[in-house]
Amino acid sequence: MASAAPPQCLATADLCDKFGDKLRYMEPIFRSYGGRAHFWGQAVTVKCFEDNSFVKSTLDQPGAGKVLVVDAGGSLRRAVLGDMIAAAAVKNQWAGVIIYGCVRDSEEMKGMPLGVKALNTHPRKTDKKNIGEKDLEVSFAGVVIRPNDWVVADSDGVVVADFALY
């Protein structure tokens, strides 16, 4: 489970030094929007496109310190996460959310104890058609992420491993 003061051994730079090519490194395309810059946990994956129904339903469930990894198709036309769903993620103890897509209500998210990385912001919300998939392999930012992979994100980047890092 993530904590407010993560152990130094989980800094992405230190993990890179320790594990090298055993890790997968996301391309540095994400911006940080949440109140927690450093977060980590096991991945739960969602794939959707301009429909955040699966993001909402997943973050409405207990997160137990996990990280939701969302392949939103890289859309820069709609936001799949806003302040209300982010508040639910905090309430349900998710460590963070990584989105290959956009967020909105970014000013409000800055004050939340939640890690949020996304491509950019967009003020328009998504459609709600309940179209998407959960718990599948997703691929973006140069890496493959599978359910239960370990994800660590901080100001230096995002790394993924198929083994426990602590």
C-alpha positions as CSV (number, residue, x, y, z in Angstrom):
1,M,0.0,0.0,0.0
2,A,1.3,3.5,-0.9
3,S,2.2,5.8,1.9
4,A,2.7,9.6,2.1
5,A,6.5,9.2,2.5
6,P,7.7,6.5,0.2
7,P,10.9,4.6,0.9
8,Q,13.9,6.1,-1.1
9,C,14.4,2.7,-2.7
10,L,11.2,3.2,-4.7
11,A,12.5,6.4,-6.5
12,T,12.5,5.6,-10.2
13,A,16.1,6.6,-10.7
14,D,17.2,4.3,-7.9
15,L,15.1,1.5,-9.3
16,C,16.7,2.0,-12.7
17,D,20.2,1.7,-11.1
18,K,19.2,-1.4,-9.2
19,F,17.2,-3.3,-11.9
20,G,18.3,-1.8,-15.2
21,D,16.9,-3.8,-18.2
22,K,14.6,-5.8,-16.0
23,L,12.3,-2.8,-15.9
24,R,10.1,-1.3,-18.6
25,Y,10.4,2.4,-19.0
26,M,7.5,4.6,-20.1
27,E,8.4,7.3,-22.6
28,P,8.5,10.7,-20.9
29,I,5.2,12.0,-22.3
30,F,3.2,12.5,-19.1
31,R,2.5,15.5,-17.0
32,S,1.7,15.3,-13.3
33,Y,-1.7,16.6,-12.1
34,G,-2.4,15.0,-8.7
35,G,-1.3,16.1,-5.2
36,R,1.1,13.2,-4.9
37,A,4.1,13.3,-7.3
38,H,5.5,9.9,-6.1
39,F,3.2,6.9,-6.1
40,W,3.3,3.2,-6.8
41,G,1.4,0.0,-6.6
42,Q,0.1,-3.0,-8.6
43,A,-1.6,-2.1,-11.9
44,V,-5.3,-2.5,-12.6
45,T,-5.8,-1.8,-16.3
46,V,-8.6,-0.2,-18.3
47,K,-8.9,0.4,-22.1
48,C,-11.5,2.9,-23.3
49,F,-11.9,5.7,-25.8
50,E,-13.7,8.9,-25.0
51,D,-15.9,7.0,-22.6
52,N,-14.9,7.0,-18.9
53,S,-17.5,4.5,-17.7
54,F,-14.9,1.8,-16.9
55,V,-12.6,4.4,-15.2
56,K,-15.4,5.5,-12.9
57,S,-16.7,2.0,-12.1
58,T,-13.2,0.9,-11.3
59,L,-12.2,3.8,-9.1
60,D,-15.6,3.5,-7.3
61,Q,-14.2,0.1,-5.9
62,P,-11.6,-0.4,-3.2
63,G,-8.2,0.3,-4.6
64,A,-6.0,-1.0,-1.7
65,G,-3.0,1.1,-2.8
66,K,-3.2,0.1,-6.5
67,V,-2.6,2.2,-9.6
68,L,-5.2,2.4,-12.3
69,V,-3.5,2.4,-15.8
70,V,-5.8,3.7,-18.5
71,D,-5.3,3.3,-22.2
72,A,-7.6,6.1,-23.4
73,G,-6.2,5.8,-26.9
74,G,-4.2,9.0,-26.5
75,S,-7.3,11.1,-27.1
76,L,-6.8,14.8,-26.6
77,R,-10.5,15.5,-27.3
78,R,-12.1,14.4,-24.0
79,A,-11.1,14.0,-20.4
80,V,-11.5,10.6,-18.8
81,L,-10.8,11.7,-15.2
82,G,-12.1,14.8,-13.4
83,D,-12.3,15.9,-9.8
84,M,-15.3,13.9,-8.8
85,I,-13.9,10.6,-9.9
86,A,-10.5,11.5,-8.5
87,A,-12.2,12.2,-5.1
88,A,-13.7,8.7,-5.3
89,A,-10.3,7.3,-6.0
90,V,-8.9,9.0,-2.9
91,K,-11.9,7.8,-0.8
92,N,-11.3,4.2,-2.1
93,Q,-7.6,4.3,-1.4
94,W,-6.1,4.2,-4.9
95,A,-2.5,5.2,-5.0
96,G,-2.7,6.8,-8.4
97,V,-3.9,6.9,-12.0
98,I,-1.8,6.9,-15.2
99,I,-3.8,8.0,-18.2
100,Y,-2.8,7.8,-21.9
101,G,-5.3,10.6,-22.5
102,C,-6.6,13.7,-20.7
103,V,-7.9,14.9,-17.4
104,R,-10.0,17.9,-16.4
105,D,-10.5,19.8,-13.1
106,S,-6.7,19.8,-12.8
107,E,-6.6,22.7,-10.2
108,E,-8.8,20.7,-7.9
109,M,-6.8,17.5,-8.3
110,K,-3.6,19.3,-7.2
111,G,-4.9,19.3,-3.7
112,M,-5.8,15.6,-3.6
113,P,-3.6,12.9,-2.1
114,L,-3.6,11.0,-5.3
115,G,-1.0,10.5,-8.0
116,V,-2.3,11.5,-11.5
117,K,-0.2,11.4,-14.7
118,A,-1.8,12.1,-18.0
119,L,-0.9,13.5,-21.4
120,N,-2.7,16.8,-21.0
121,T,-5.9,18.5,-19.8
122,H,-9.2,19.1,-21.7
123,P,-12.4,20.7,-20.3
124,R,-14.8,18.4,-22.1
125,K,-16.1,15.3,-20.4
126,T,-16.6,11.9,-22.1
127,D,-19.6,10.1,-23.3
128,K,-21.1,7.5,-21.0
129,K,-21.9,4.5,-23.1
130,N,-20.3,1.8,-20.9
131,I,-17.8,0.9,-23.6
132,G,-14.4,-0.3,-22.5
133,E,-12.5,-3.2,-21.2
134,K,-10.9,-4.0,-17.8
135,D,-8.0,-6.3,-16.6
136,L,-6.3,-6.7,-20.0
137,E,-2.9,-6.1,-21.4
138,V,-2.5,-2.5,-22.6
139,S,0.3,-0.9,-24.5
140,F,1.3,2.8,-24.7
141,A,4.3,5.1,-24.1
142,G,6.6,2.3,-25.4
143,V,5.7,-0.3,-22.9
144,V,3.2,-3.1,-22.2
145,I,1.4,-3.0,-18.9
146,R,-0.4,-6.1,-17.6
147,P,-2.8,-6.5,-14.6
148,N,-0.8,-6.9,-11.4
149,D,2.4,-5.5,-12.9
150,W,4.2,-3.1,-10.4
151,V,4.2,0.6,-11.4
152,V,6.2,3.3,-9.9
153,A,5.9,7.0,-10.9
154,D,7.6,10.1,-9.7
155,S,9.0,13.3,-11.0
156,D,11.6,11.5,-13.1
157,G,9.3,9.1,-14.9
158,V,7.3,5.9,-14.8
159,V,8.7,2.4,-14.6
160,V,6.9,-1.0,-14.8
161,A,8.0,-4.4,-13.5
162,D,6.5,-7.9,-13.6
163,F,8.0,-8.6,-10.1
164,A,7.5,-7.0,-6.7
165,L,9.9,-4.0,-6.2
166,Y,9.8,-4.1,-2.4
